[in-house]
């Protein structure tokens, strides 16, 4: 699995060094929606609202009867906007160790969320209920990323059963220097 991911990243890197559609990126979350029912006793709700005239925030409630740790797998399927519609399979990521992936691939976002939850900057996240209020995040990615409008179908599984599915819409643009 790791070898395949490295090969994909290498191909993206080679394409990126010869183009202007890949590189250090900043992103902004534009919208969230559920793409399936939550299972295994997990509850996840969210509500987007306007914080002020220029900023939208999200209130999120998350309850889990089990810890969020490296026994949870992440499946991320991205579509990119182009030619008047969503083009599926822009890329896909599958990782069997959610905590480790979040800490290494998206450390800024992960630490921001854990700080808002008043949790230590480490894994696992204990079973329980967590509430994020006025969550608004624009940030940087730690790896080269395609620029554009994306729709991510983000699902989490435990023992092969999907327990959470959320669709996240983001805009990715070149990082300002």
N, C-alpha and C positions, 0 to 999 in steps of 0.2 A: 504494500500500500504506500509506504513512504517513498519507494523508488518511483512509482507512478506519479505521485504528487510532485516529486523533484523534476521528473521529465516534463510534466505539464508546465511547471513554473519556468523551466529552462526555455521551452518553446515560447511562452509568453514573453520572457525576457528578451529573446532573440528578436521577436517581432517588435517589441517595444523600443529597442535601441535604434531601430531604423524608422520609427514613426513618431507621430505626436499624439497618439491616443492611449498611451500607457506610461505610467511613471508614478512618482510620489503623488499621492492623492489626498485631497480633503473630501469629506463627504458630509451630507446632511440628510437626516431622516425626515422624509416628507409625510409619510402616512403608514399606518399599521392596520391590518385587518386579520381576522381569523380565517384559516383555510381548512379547518376541520374541527371536530369535537375533541375536547380534552378528555383523556382517559386515565385510568389507574388512580383515580382520586385526586388528580391535579386540577386546580382551578386557576385560570389565567384570564383576567379581564383588563381592558384598557379603554381609555377615553381621551381623545385629542381635544384640546381646547386652546383658546387664545389667551396667552399670559399678558401680552400687551399688543399694541398695534403692529409690531414687527416680529413678534416671536410667538410660536405655538409650542405648547408643552403637551406632555402625555402623563396622565395618572395611570399607574399600573398596579394591580393587585395580583400576587402570585402565591398560591398555597400548594405545598407538596408534602405528601406523607412520608417521603424518603429524601435523603440528602441529595443535593446536586453535586456530583463528584465525577470521577473519571470512569465510572461504570455506565455513564450515559453517553450515547452516541449522537452525533450531530450529522444531519443531512441537509445540505444547503444547495438549492438549485436556483440558478440565476437566469433571468430573461433580461434582454436589453431592448430598449425602445429604439425603433428605427423604421423608416419607410411607412409611418402611420400605424404601427402596431408593435406588439411585444414579440420579440424573436426568442424562442425558448433555447435552452442549452447554451447560453453564453459561456457558462462554466458550471461545474458541479464540484462540491467538496463533501467528502465523507470522512469523518474522524470519529474514532471509537472512544476518545478521551476528551470529553467536553471541557473540563476545567483546564487541563493543560493547553488545549487549543486556544481557549479564550485568553489565558494569561500570556501566551506567546504571540498569537496572531493579532490580537486586539487589546494590548495592555492598557492603553489610555481609556478606552470605553469600559473595560472591565473594572479598572480602579475607580473610575468616575461612578459607576453604578454601585460598587461595593461601598464607596464612601457615602453615597446618598442613603444606603441601607444601614449605615453605621456598623459595617461588618469588617473583620480583618481582611487585609489584602492577600488572601490565600484561599485554597480549597481544602475541604469541601464547604459548601454552604449547607448548614444544618436543615433538617426537615422543619417546616413551619410555614408561617404566613409572612410575606414581605410586601411592603407598600412603598412605591415610588411616587412622589408627588411632584408635578411640574418638571418632569424629566424632559430636558431639551438638550440635544447633543449634536454638535457638529465637530468633527475631529479628523485626525490624520490616521492613515493606515501605515503599518510598519513594513509593508512590502509593496512592490509595484502593482498598480491596479489600473484596469481599463477606465476611461472617462466616459460619462454618459448617464442616462437615466436607467435605473435597474429596478427590477422586481425580484425579490428573494423569497422563495418558499423555504422556510426555516422550520425543520421538524426535529424533535428530540425523541429518542427511543431508549427504552430500558428493557433489557432481555428480549429485544426484537419487536417490542410493541410500541407503536407511536403513542406518546402521551401528551404531546404539545405540537401544534402546527400553527405558525403565524406567518403572514405575508408582510414583508417590509419593503416599502418603496423608498429608494434613496437617489440622490444626485451625487455623482462623483465628478470632481473637476481637478485640474492640475493644482498642486500645492503652490501657494504663493510664497515667494522667497523673501 
